[in-house]
Amino acid sequence: MGVISISETPLHVLAVDDSNIDRKLIERLLKTLSYQVTAVDSGSKALEFLGLQDVENFQSFSPNPELEVNLIITDYCMPGMTGFELLRKIKETKSLKDIPVVIMSSDNIPARISRCLEEGAEEFFLKPVRMSDVDKLKPFLSKSERKTTGDEECVSNDNSIAIYDDDVNDDDDVEVWSDEDEQRQMFSEDQSC
Amino acid sequence: MAAVSQLQRQFIDYTTSLYNEGYLDDQFTQLQQLQDESNPDFVVEVVSLFFEDSEKLLNNLATALQQKSVDYNQVDSHVHQFKGSSSSIGAKQVTNVCIHFRNFCEAKNLDGCLRCLQQLRHEYILVRTKLEALFRLEQQILQAGGSVPVME
C-alpha cells in the first residue's frame, strides 16, 4: 500500500497563566481540539520549559526536540515577567522566534493590543477566552503552513480582536522609538496589571 | 420517571433565573459546554477553584485594607485577580463589583474600598449559594437516573 505516513504527534501548545482557573480553562479548551497542552504559571517557567536555562542571563540554551512546542498562548498580566516580556524574549531568541505566540488579557487596552501585535504576537484574545477564539488558532498550529501563514493571517481582518477606534496607530507613520522610549512608554502607560 | 423530568424542569427554570437575574452570564454556559463524558465534573471543578480562590482573596483584601498605611497597589492586585476569576466562570455581579472596586483603589479612597469589599463579599456569598443549589439539583437528577439538561 502506498500510504505516506504523516506524523501523528498531536500539536503541542504551551499555555502560560498565573491564574489556576484560567489555566484549567485554556487547557480544557485546547484539549477539545485534541492539542497536547503543557500549562505553566509563569513566564520564567515557560522559558525554562522551552529550554532556556539561566533565564535571567540567557545563557545556555538547549532546545529539546522531543518537547517541540507549536504555539505559545500566554496571559498578559502576570507577576514577575509579563506576557509582553515573555513574547519579547521569545522573539529575540533565534531558535524560538518562529513559534507563534498569542496573548490573552482581561483588559481591553488598544495601546497594549497594538504593542503586542507589533512585537510579533499573532493574535490577542480578550478574556474570558472562548471556543470561538481557540478555533482561530488552527492556522497557526498547522506545522506545514506555519512559515507562510504568519503574514497571511492578518489580524486586522479578524473581528474577534477587540474593536477599537485606533486610526492613530497607522503603520505608515510609525515613530522610531528607541528601546528606552519604549520601556518608558510601556511602564508609564500600561501599569494596569 | 416523573420525578426526573420534574427535577430537570426545576434545573432549567433555576438556571434560567440565574441568567435573568444577572448572577451568571454566558461564560457559565461556555463552561457547561466544555463538560462531557470524559470531563464530567469540569464545571464543579472550575467553580470549586473559584470558591477557594475567592475566600483567600476576600481575606487578603480585608487584611490589606486594615493596614495603618494601605497599599492600594496590593489591594488593586487582589481585586484584579478576583475580577479575572469571576469573569472566567461567568459570575457577572461579582465582576461588576470588582470593576467599581478598582476605581476606588485608583482613587485611593479607603471608604469606597471598604464598601466595595462588603459588597463583594455579599455578591460572592450570593452566587456561591446559588451555584451550590444548582449543583445539588444536578446531583439529584443524576441520582434519580436522569441526565442533566444542557442549556443553550
Chai-1 contact restraints between the chains, C-beta under 6 A:
chainA,res_idxA,chainB,res_idxB,connection_type,confidence,min_distance_angstrom,max_distance_angstrom,comment,restraint_id
A,S19,B,G84,contact,1.0,0.0,6.0,A-B,restraint_1
A,N20,B,L49,contact,1.0,0.0,6.0,A-B,restraint_2
A,I21,B,L49,contact,1.0,0.0,6.0,A-B,restraint_3
A,I21,B,F50,contact,1.0,0.0,6.0,A-B,restraint_4
A,I21,B,S85,contact,1.0,0.0,6.0,A-B,restraint_5
A,I21,B,S88,contact,1.0,0.0,6.0,A-B,restraint_6
A,D22,B,S88,contact,1.0,0.0,6.0,A-B,restraint_7
A,K24,B,V46,contact,1.0,0.0,6.0,A-B,restraint_8
A,L25,B,S88,contact,1.0,0.0,6.0,A-B,restraint_9
A,R28,B,L34,contact,1.0,0.0,6.0,A-B,restraint_10
A,S106,B,G84,contact,1.0,0.0,6.0,A-B,restraint_11
A,P128,B,Q27,contact,1.0,0.0,6.0,A-B,restraint_12
A,P128,B,S87,contact,1.0,0.0,6.0,A-B,restraint_13
A,P128,B,S88,contact,1.0,0.0,6.0,A-B,restraint_14
A,R130,B,Q30,contact,1.0,0.0,6.0,A-B,restraint_15
